[in-house]
Amino acid sequence: MLIEFRVSNYRSICEEQIISLVPAPKQRDFPSNIITYESYNILNCLALYGANSSGKSNVLKSFELLDRLLYLSARSSSTSKLPYDPFLLKEGYATQPTKLEITFVVEENRYRYGFEFNSDEITSEWLYRKRIGREVELFIRQKDVIEVSSALKGSQKLIDTAIEATRNNALFLSFCDTFNIKEAKSIFGWFNKFVIIDGLNTEKEGFQTIDLWEEEDYKEKIREYLILLDLGFKDLSLTSSEFDPSELPDSLDDTMKQSIIRQLTGKVGVKINTVHETYDQYGDKTKKEIVWSMEERESEGTKKAIHFSGPIIHALINGGILIVDEIEAKIHPTITLNIIELFLSKESNPLNAQLIFASHDTNLLHYSHLRRDQINFVEKNSFQATEVYSLSDFKYFNSDQTERHDVDKEKRYLEGRYGAIPLIGSFNKKISMWHGKEG
């Protein structure tokens, strides 16, 4: 389970920003939204709200950056540049390292792992474990000097090999996994359930849905879920054909396209079709069904719902963390609400999967059962750097009064009371001036 994430000096983020899933003290609303595991209390969901260009996507991209560096680090070459993209609007930050740190629970152990890097090298890296009592250092790295404590579980010979193999532009923890060091494999097993989705482009999630559809247990659950969404079809079917790279969606980036092409060239591909009932001239159902291509005939919202179904069902069945940017894009608000409520409910989410999402859908502030500490706002400060703050920490100007749990949060957000909304000027007045008129 994810406890906390920290990021600094990345894209629009300057000073360290913290995404915390630790419940705020003295809050009593929706206690069922708290996961109790061992000695930890952790929130099952977190929402990010903010204006366009506030930095919501950059916050979620930083999660993806950590995940991507962990998995690709040991596979890259010694000359590969790191994806360093610092904050550029404040003097001095363009040459400082980006910092990422994540705190999470695997079985009975709490880990705190992080690193700093620039375009050429990992400048520091650390891993700590806590089970009972104080936090224990497992390793600390400063550039090419890696100090490993005896507390790190694994063969000393393999640990020494991993130290020797670690390049200046690669993560030591990645090499520990490569060399099958026990504790690293446990940590990477946790990250294997760490899924990040761009809600505007969900085509690659469609591949996971296809894979899961081939397994009977998942197939039935995905089918039931999609039927409950009432999308106008009664079933899905898959058809096989030789893989054709020209049919890959244009929205996929070149790196993803090339990866898919390498994996699927020469193999048989699978397409998703939707199965529809037909009706006679009186509007009664017939026994005839029509099957057509999802890609060619279904709406963008239906495609997203189908693509998205696999990761949702997988997370709910297996646990893990699902992170979604623009969760409401292309789909009806009731479907978005349904997705969030699935993660909030202990009945549909017994393995305590966690959902983190960014959205502009203010209806969710009113209709979803989100606690105040599950609502975070994102906005830029006076020098255009992203800042994140929780509604549970919000206090009115010149007052110690915090927000009550029973207020209309959507109304107050749209009124601008919490900040994190666009400060739009008067369009009517400006356009009147264009026409040589005042007022």
Buried (B, 14 or more C-beta within 10 A) or exposed (E): BBBBBBBBBBBBBBEEBBBBBBBBEEBEBBEEBBBEEEEBEBBBBBBBBBBEBBBBBBBBBBBBBBBEBBBBBBEBEEEBEBEBBBBEEBEEBEEBBBBBBBBBBBEEBBBBBBBBBBEEBBBBBBBBBBEEEEEBBBBBBEEEEBEBEEEBBBEEEBBEBBBEBBBEBBBBBBBBBBBEBEBBBBBBEBBEBBBBBBBEBBBBBBBBBBEBBEEEEBBEBBBEBBEEBEBEBEBBBEEEEEBEEEEBBEEBEEEBBEEBEEEBEEEEBBBBBBEBBEEEEEEEEEEEBEEEEBBEEBEEBBBBBBBBBBBBBBBBBEBBBBBBBBBBBBBBEEBBBBBBBBBBBEEEBEEBBBBBBBBBBBBBBEBBBBBBBBBBBBBBEEEBBBBBBBBBBBEEEEEEEBBEBEEEBBEBBEEEBBBBBEEEEEEEEEEEEEEEEEE
